């Protein structure tokens, strides 16, 4: 059923068929819906225009593809089959397996609003953890917290700052240095050097690191 946010009831069903499973997903960019269907796989329909549906991903790994999750630009989607996470383009081509879990199972993938990450349930026995993964670089994944049924906020994720390289102090030709006294509580003043900008804009300066 399709229901208006203005209320007034759902009206007539816009698609009917046997075997509709879970997790219908409406496209973020147009009027298309992905859904999983028993024995058929992931299908795409366009309400009011495509009553039969178009098959995109038939069963590939001995399971039933389900839990489609759109990429924000509508270019493709992630889905789950046989306990692992897969990617497919919107045409159902370029299918790639992203996880290779054994005796563990992926459920409920949810893609970040910037399209770079996916969070999902990773189940082992009765225990479920939420894992975060850079879906286009699936070797980069890590656990977050015990839980289930994740869903992203609409803000882009905050990525931890990467360590930066501090260059070794070197002398720079063409730069002059003016001593500037600095003081520290409980220590005597020690002159430090403040470099002045070089005449050539292509020159580089390295500030010395002082350890007290």
C-alpha positions as CSV (number, residue, x, y, z in Angstrom):
1,X,0.0,0.0,0.0
2,X,1.0,3.6,-0.6
3,X,-0.1,6.0,2.1
4,X,-0.2,9.8,1.8
5,X,1.4,11.8,4.6
6,X,-1.6,14.1,4.5
7,X,-3.8,11.2,5.8
8,X,-7.1,10.1,4.4
9,X,-6.3,6.4,4.3
10,X,-4.1,4.3,1.9
11,X,-6.5,4.0,-0.9
12,X,-6.2,1.1,-3.3
13,X,-3.0,-1.0,-3.4
14,X,-0.7,0.0,-6.2
15,X,0.9,-3.4,-6.5
16,X,-0.3,-6.9,-5.6
17,X,1.6,-10.1,-5.9
18,X,2.5,-13.3,-4.0
19,X,5.8,-13.6,-2.2
20,X,6.5,-10.0,-1.3
21,X,9.0,-10.2,1.6
22,X,10.4,-7.5,3.8
23,X,12.1,-4.1,3.5
24,X,10.6,-2.2,0.6
25,X,12.9,0.7,-0.1
26,X,11.9,3.9,-2.0
27,X,14.5,5.5,-4.2
28,X,16.0,8.8,-2.8
29,X,16.0,10.3,-6.3
30,X,12.9,9.1,-8.2
31,X,9.7,7.1,-8.0
32,X,11.1,3.6,-7.9
33,X,10.9,1.0,-5.2
34,X,13.1,-2.0,-4.5
35,X,11.9,-5.0,-2.7
36,X,12.8,-8.7,-2.1
37,X,10.6,-11.5,-3.3
38,X,10.8,-15.2,-2.5
39,X,12.3,-17.3,-5.3
40,X,12.7,-14.2,-7.5
41,X,15.2,-11.9,-5.7
42,X,15.4,-8.1,-5.7
43,X,12.9,-6.5,-8.0
44,X,12.2,-2.8,-8.9
45,X,8.8,-1.3,-9.5
46,X,7.6,2.1,-10.3
47,X,4.2,2.8,-8.7
48,X,1.4,3.5,-11.2
49,X,3.6,2.6,-14.2
50,X,5.1,-0.8,-13.7
51,X,2.7,-3.2,-12.2
52,X,4.7,-6.4,-12.9
53,X,8.1,-5.3,-11.6
54,X,11.6,-5.8,-13.1
55,X,13.9,-8.4,-11.8
56,X,17.4,-7.0,-10.9
57,X,19.1,-9.6,-8.8
58,X,18.0,-13.2,-9.0
59,X,19.2,-15.6,-6.3
60,X,23.0,-16.0,-6.7
61,X,24.4,-17.6,-3.6
62,X,21.8,-20.2,-2.6
63,X,19.7,-17.7,-0.6
64,X,17.1,-15.1,-1.3
65,X,18.3,-11.5,-1.9
66,X,16.6,-9.1,0.5
67,X,17.0,-5.9,2.6
68,X,17.8,-3.6,-0.3
69,X,19.4,-0.3,0.8
70,X,19.8,2.5,-1.8
71,X,23.0,4.5,-2.3
72,X,22.0,8.2,-1.8
73,X,22.6,9.1,-5.5
74,X,20.4,6.3,-6.7
75,X,23.2,4.7,-8.8
76,X,23.0,1.4,-7.0
77,X,22.1,-0.4,-3.8
78,X,23.4,-2.9,-1.2
79,X,21.5,-6.0,-0.2
80,X,21.9,-9.2,1.8
81,X,22.0,-12.7,0.5
82,X,22.9,-15.9,2.3
83,X,24.1,-14.0,5.3
84,X,26.5,-11.7,3.4
85,X,26.4,-8.2,2.1
86,X,26.5,-7.4,-1.7
87,X,26.5,-4.4,-4.0
88,X,24.7,-4.1,-7.3
89,X,24.2,-1.2,-9.7
90,X,20.7,0.1,-10.4
91,X,20.6,-2.1,-13.5
92,X,21.4,-5.2,-11.4
93,X,24.8,-5.5,-13.0
94,X,28.4,-5.2,-11.5
95,X,27.4,-7.4,-8.6
96,X,30.1,-7.6,-5.9
97,X,30.2,-9.5,-2.7
98,X,31.4,-7.3,0.1
99,X,31.6,-9.6,3.2
100,X,32.6,-13.2,3.4
101,X,31.3,-14.3,6.8
102,X,31.1,-17.9,7.8
103,X,28.5,-18.9,10.4
104,X,27.7,-15.2,10.9
105,X,25.0,-13.2,9.2
106,X,24.4,-9.7,8.0
107,X,21.0,-8.0,8.5
108,X,19.4,-4.6,8.0
109,X,22.1,-2.6,6.1
110,X,21.7,1.2,6.3
111,X,23.8,3.5,4.1
112,X,25.2,6.8,5.4
113,X,23.8,10.0,3.8
114,X,27.2,10.7,2.1
115,X,27.2,7.3,0.5
116,X,30.5,6.2,1.9
117,X,29.6,3.9,4.8
118,X,27.1,1.2,5.7
119,X,26.1,0.1,9.1
120,X,24.6,-3.4,9.6
121,X,23.8,-6.0,12.1
122,X,26.4,-8.8,12.3
123,X,24.9,-11.8,14.0
124,X,26.7,-14.8,15.6
125,X,24.4,-17.2,17.3
126,X,21.9,-15.1,19.3
127,X,24.4,-12.3,19.7
128,X,24.2,-9.2,17.5
129,X,26.7,-6.3,17.1
130,X,26.4,-3.2,14.9
131,X,29.3,-2.9,12.6
132,X,30.4,0.0,10.5
133,X,32.1,-0.5,7.1
134,X,33.4,1.6,4.3
135,X,31.3,-0.2,1.7
136,X,33.6,0.6,-1.3
137,X,36.6,-0.6,0.7
138,X,35.1,-3.4,2.7
139,X,38.3,-4.5,4.4
140,X,37.9,-1.3,6.5
141,X,35.2,-2.3,9.0
142,X,34.9,-2.2,12.8
143,X,32.4,-3.0,15.6
144,X,30.4,-0.2,17.2
145,X,28.1,-1.5,19.9
146,X,25.7,-4.4,20.7
147,X,22.4,-3.7,19.1
148,X,20.1,-4.1,16.1
149,X,17.9,-2.3,13.6
150,X,20.3,0.6,12.8
151,X,19.2,3.7,10.8
152,X,21.4,6.7,9.9
153,X,20.6,10.3,10.8
154,X,20.4,12.7,7.8
155,X,23.7,14.4,8.6
156,X,27.0,13.3,7.0
157,X,29.0,11.1,9.4
158,X,31.9,12.6,11.4
159,X,35.1,10.8,10.4
160,X,37.9,10.6,13.0
161,X,40.8,12.8,12.3
162,X,43.7,11.1,10.6
163,X,47.2,11.4,12.1
164,X,49.3,14.1,10.5
165,X,53.0,14.1,9.7
166,X,55.2,16.7,11.4
167,X,58.3,17.5,9.2
168,X,61.7,17.4,10.7
169,X,63.0,21.0,11.2
170,X,65.3,22.1,8.5
171,X,67.0,25.3,7.6
172,X,65.5,27.2,4.6
173,X,67.7,29.2,2.3
174,X,66.7,32.8,1.9
175,X,64.9,33.1,5.2
176,X,66.1,35.3,8.1
177,X,65.3,34.6,11.7
178,X,64.4,37.1,14.4
179,X,64.8,35.9,18.1
180,X,61.6,36.2,20.1
181,X,61.7,35.6,23.8
182,X,59.1,33.3,25.3
183,X,58.5,32.5,29.0
184,X,57.0,29.5,30.8
185,X,56.0,29.3,34.4
186,X,58.9,28.0,36.4
187,X,61.4,28.2,33.6
188,X,63.8,30.8,32.4
189,X,63.1,32.6,29.2
190,X,64.7,31.0,26.2
191,X,64.9,32.7,22.8
192,X,63.1,30.9,20.0
193,X,63.3,31.7,16.3
194,X,60.4,33.1,14.3
195,X,61.0,32.8,10.5
196,X,60.0,35.6,8.3
197,X,58.2,34.9,5.0
198,X,60.6,34.2,2.1
199,X,60.6,36.4,-0.9
200,X,59.8,33.6,-3.3
201,X,56.2,32.4,-2.8
202,X,57.3,28.9,-3.9
203,X,59.7,28.5,-1.0
204,X,58.6,26.5,2.1
205,X,59.2,27.1,5.7
206,X,59.3,24.5,8.5
207,X,58.6,25.6,12.0
208,X,60.9,24.1,14.7
209,X,59.4,21.9,17.3
210,X,60.6,22.8,20.8
211,X,60.3,20.3,23.7
212,X,60.7,21.6,27.2
